[in-house]
Amino acid sequence: MAEAMISGIVEAETIPVNQVIVTNRSNQDRLNELQTKYGVRTVPGHQLNYEEVDIFILAMKPKDIDPVLDSLKEKISADQVVLSVLAGISTSYMEENLHDRQQVIRAMPNTSSMIGESATAMSPGENAAIDLILASKKLLESFGKVFVIEEEKMDIFTGIAGSGPAYFYYLMEHIEAAGYEGGLDRETAREIGVQTILGAAKMLRDQEDTPAELREKVTSPNGTTAAGLQALDENGGGNAISEAVKGAAGKSKEMSKKAKEKELVTN
């Protein structure tokens, strides 16, 4: 996810590439790789000049959040923004573990950031100033569309958009396999499937019709599409999609609950 965001920011040229600073705990080889590939500045964590950073983007695993917040609290001021893309970590949790009135923002991009097509949710914390909210939003917009939502809706957003690309990749796996079984070579089957999904997505974006109305327009009675939709219904296709979103959202909520319980124990 971190590399996808770096790629999107660099490609969009939202900020000069020499103002993008990347660090990690100890993997110098990875830092070298990112510097060579994107031209960003990379520094080991212990050499980072914290005072020159306006927005800190946290993109490690959620389980590693506590030592990172402890370290940041020692080195940053309340005026700097901490922007987290960690699933399940609330703005209140970050606020409780940083300075009083620390400016924090929670965001949830997806891996389509790499090509500038992320669907990204953004929820500012209680103390985030409007100018830094707007600056953070502009930064996030460099790799896709940003939706400012209430934090309690972040779980369902995660189920739809955070995990969403994997659902489509999974769908494409099956489309490709079905095309191959029907006599197409895999590459051709994949290209057909990709173009079909791309066209349908653009129809949804550019037309005023609802998804149901568009579906009805391409479904002739007793035709091929009707047969395909019937097979989807008979095999639980629609229900599977709904349950996938609910499952991912439920996992996000579970992670948030565990972090909240940990916060209460700490306090």
Beta strands, then each sheet from edge to edge (+ up, - down):
strand 1: 21-22
strand 2: 41-42
strand 3: 55-58
strand 4: 81-84
strand 5: 103-108
strand 6: 118-124
strand 7: 144-148
sheet 1: 1+ 2+
sheet 2: 3+ 4+ 5+ 6- 7-
end
